[in-house]
Amino acid sequence: MYNNKEIVDNLILKIEKGEEISPFLFLWWNKELLASEVKTIALEIFKKLEIPSTYLFTLEDLGESIKISEIKKFLEPSTLNTPYKIQIFFIENISRMTLSAANSSLKILEEPGSTNLILLSDTSESMILDTILSRVQIQKLGWNNISKRDEFYISMLSSYLKEGSTEILSYFFRNKLEKEDYTKFLEN
């Protein structure tokens, strides 16, 4: 799968220097594998820094919207002092955040503090607020040879299959596409 050694090594360097690290948004079309990969990155960091895995806080994707009360409760430990160099907060599939939850998380995304590392994941940037996107470092996993157009089709297919979004249907009926576009879509 994806080699995350470089990501882990760069993060450890910054953590050891006590630098504040901008949040990461990891993208990949397969959200289950993505969540597993992000957790692996977090656990590798903890292993190298000898930090117990209990300092990995995960807001798992249970298929429901993330409300403001949930995000506030989840991020509560970020304001507390940790005896270790870092604690990690991982939010799976952040496009599930309600608008108020997303807005309430902007402050910590902008200023996470030097002892907090915020990791986010999603299948696409398309459903994420621009204000969040402007505060994160985007890291695409598993997209090595995928063009922007392919990424677009994969994102629409994923939304249709997993969330029942009809955006893909209206896209094909609304736009006049070339045969090549339909073929590209079917390949994905």
Protein Blocks (a to p, Z undefined) as FASTA:
>chain_A
ZZfklmmmmmmmmmmnopacdddddddfblmlmmmmmmmmmmmmmmmnopafklpccddd
ehiacdfklmmmmmmmmmpccfbfbdcdddehkllpcfklmmmmmmmmmmnojkbccddd
dfbfklgcfklmmmpccddehilmacfklmmmmmmmmmmmmnopaklmmmmmmpccdfkl
mmmmmmZZ
